[in-house]
Amino acid sequence: MKNKTEVLIIGGGIAGVSTLYHLTKLGMTDVMLTEKIELTSGSTWHAAGNLPHFSNSYNVMKLQQYSIDLYGRLQEETGQPVDHHPTGAVRLAHTQDRMDEFERVVAMSDLAGLNLEMVSVERLQELYPYLDTTGLLGGMWDPADGHIDPTSVTNAMAAGARAAGATIVRSNPVSAIEQQDNGRWLVTTEKGVIDAGVIVNAAGFRANEVAEMVGHHLPMASMEHQFIVTDNIPELEERDHMLPMLRDPDVSYYLRQEGKGFILGPYEKGGIPWAVDGVPAAFGQELLQPDLDRIEDIMCTAMEQVELITKAGIKTVVNGPITYTPDGHPLIGPVHGYTNYFVCTGFNFGIVQGGGAGHFMSQWIVNGHPELDLFELDPRRFGDYSDHKYCVDKATEVYANEYQLGFPNEYAMRPAQRGLKKAPAYDRQSEKNAVFGAYYGWERASWFAPEGVEPQEHHSFRRGNWFEPVAAECTHVQEHVGLLDLSPFTKFEIAGDGAHAWLESLSPNRIPTDVGATALAHPLTAEGGVAWEFSITKLQNGSYYMMAPAAGELLIEDWLTQRLPTDTSVELTNITRQYGTLVLAGPDARKVLAKLTDSDLSNEGFPWFTGQEIEVAGAPVRALRMNFVGELGWELHHPIEHQAALYDALIDAGNEWDIKDFGLRAMDSMRLEKGYPMWGHDLITEFTALEANLGWFVKLDKGEFEGRAALALQKEQGVETKLVLLEIDTTDVDAATGMEPVYQDGNVVGQVSSGGYGHRVQKSLALAYINTDAIAADLTVKILGNHYPAKATKGCVYDPKGELLKSDA
């Protein structure tokens, strides 16, 4: 066995082997994989091998699309059989909500270049002649869906990797992992110690055993999943081609032909977590004890819908462990706090995602980031709140909701493991009928239900029960004054003699040199893509106060830490939990704040987009005259222990002007009216700062910064895609989920990055990336199956001159 390699992958399931294979595709040959038992010994070997394109996430759809395309050509490339059956698949819809979901996914598939289509009940009957269509409204058809043999496709990639020079060592469990001072890893295995430059934890349901050797915990757990395999059925024996895959998400099962019989796979509400106290040391390719009672109801309904199932006995019951993360998406990417260490695990749809996962994982290792912005799969999307109990409870919840409709905000409002992180303002907001969602573990007020109305969101792809209350919140901020809690902001203090120069090297914008000066900046990838964003203010003591998106805390901390100077010239401190943020906004904001401070709040004394350290109601406050809603106002940053008293003081002082709380939905509506892009939606690594219309914040004439060369070249050559604000002519729907396609003359010319309704201007709005030569012409946006006329605005649609922000009234 070789004892030194540039990349060592731990785990020989489909994700690990795919990563090995794709590293060789990127030219790396000094790569190695070690497997505890045999390739595919974990969840891979007993997986059903289904290959859907369908997903409510565009990135996951693209991940699965890559896998399916790869599997279609793998046999020819490697000479190894993969047993791929592209049978096509139908999905059934019993409700209008489900039809809306299908319409949304079909529209996303237009962006991906797929051929998904909506079908009528009559067409469903043609595609699946044995289906009882009673109660169905319609469905969706994917002609390229199907299934594949998991072991064969994994071994084909292994053969391709070996042929390119990669090394695979089987029957070689890992027992210890240690990182050396030079960043390389010493990995102790049964057959010897391996010196590796980079390690990838792809150990499936044993990934946390590997993680413990490194010194951390991964946010994942394992669930039992059962499916039944039937005996042969005469009607299927007589057919010369396979039936399509059938899925009924409302009943919660899939049905597919296996040989001349069926596989029926239900996802029951009472799912069972597996090995919550640790995977048994000797567990390998065993199966778990079947328990058909748990899935009997779903099986019976499936038999009513497809009576053909009743003509066969049960040949086999497969009950095996599969991994689940708290949100059902895999973990692909770097681990917080470590260098040269990645994970590629947590797959509950491992076969259809394995090919794409290895592709993007290899790009992360070789290029520093994948071609898609995959933050929603990045393990750093979960914080330290995701302990063992959290992971087990959320995995159980996700399993029970495997086919849940992909409504906006639905996941954030699920009940399991709530209330883990709450700012002091939470109790006050709760008393005011706030409807909360959990985002990065924080309880955040989404909107406020009227008095006497249950604070419960009725999820919908259309305008739901939140629409009128959010309209009232926006109007109130516009006409009076509102209070918003944004305490989850990621916050850092940066000090030291080298702080300014270091920040300049990260930022395309100039970093302030004067006390109180504030700047907005967007760190870039080497290709000029927007990696994240921050605002920064110089404090009286010469240090800097940085604010960044809440959900990006761990990613941003890694980004900064890994770029710190090796000397002691810069001191970086994460103060996210130590400071809260209350936003006071509206035409009466100055009047309210003036009652609580002696500081000069006039335009001359406190100009727009500057910061001051002042006292408000006896609390020390870093007041920043800016906000994300486009009204006169201040962000009030304060030591968290002062929040309750500060909140109460602001409410008491504001009663004279009828102050009211507002939530995230109202903020989102108002920021769209101002055309303010949001990180993670409108600002991603896939589009450059110039494409994202951030040229104002890019100073190419300053010193060097990451991504400068790429932007300089793009500026010289011209930008072919641009982020624009669209007005959409709709009546009862908005581009509220993102990734709606934009068309011109029947061709896709752009994609919505975020959208919603602007209540102050009473227009449906969306930010969208559009081909520059198409911006001025007639456009439509496809929302829930219909094309709505759209036009690009010049600037924003609310207070385009910024007079309200700079008001001295």
WOCOR-V15236 format. One record per run of one state. SS is the DSSP state (2 for helix, 1 for strand, 0 for the rest). FROM is the first residue (numbers start at 0). LEN is the number of residues. If there is no record, write none. Layout:
BEGIN
ss from len
SS FROM LEN
SS FROM LEN
END
This chain:
BEGIN
ss from len
0 0 3
1 3 7
0 10 3
2 13 12
0 25 5
1 30 4
0 34 15
1 49 1
0 50 7
2 57 21
0 78 6
1 84 1
0 85 3
1 88 5
0 93 2
2 95 17
0 112 4
1 116 3
0 119 1
2 120 7
0 127 10
1 137 5
0 142 4
1 146 1
0 147 2
2 149 14
0 163 3
1 166 3
0 169 4
1 173 6
0 179 5
1 184 5
0 189 2
1 191 10
0 201 2
2 203 11
0 214 5
1 219 11
0 230 3
2 233 4
0 237 7
1 244 4
0 248 4
1 252 6
0 258 2
1 260 6
0 266 6
1 272 2
0 274 17
2 291 14
0 305 1
2 306 5
0 311 2
1 313 12
0 325 5
1 330 4
0 334 6
1 340 5
0 345 4
2 349 18
0 367 7
2 374 3
0 377 1
2 378 3
0 381 6
2 387 13
0 400 10
2 410 3
0 413 7
1 420 1
0 421 3
2 424 7
0 431 2
1 433 6
0 439 2
1 441 7
0 448 18
2 466 13
0 479 2
1 481 4
0 485 4
1 489 6
0 495 3
2 498 8
0 506 10
1 516 5
0 521 2
1 523 1
0 524 4
1 528 2
0 530 3
1 533 5
0 538 5
1 543 5
0 548 4
2 552 9
0 561 9
1 570 4
0 574 4
1 578 7
0 585 3
2 588 6
0 594 15
1 609 7
0 616 2
1 618 6
0 624 8
1 632 7
2 639 18
0 657 2
1 659 2
0 661 2
2 663 10
0 673 5
1 678 1
0 679 3
1 682 1
0 683 4
1 687 1
0 688 6
2 694 3
0 697 10
2 707 10
0 717 3
1 720 8
0 728 12
1 740 4
0 744 2
1 746 12
0 758 4
1 762 9
2 771 3
0 774 4
1 778 5
0 783 2
1 785 7
0 792 17
END
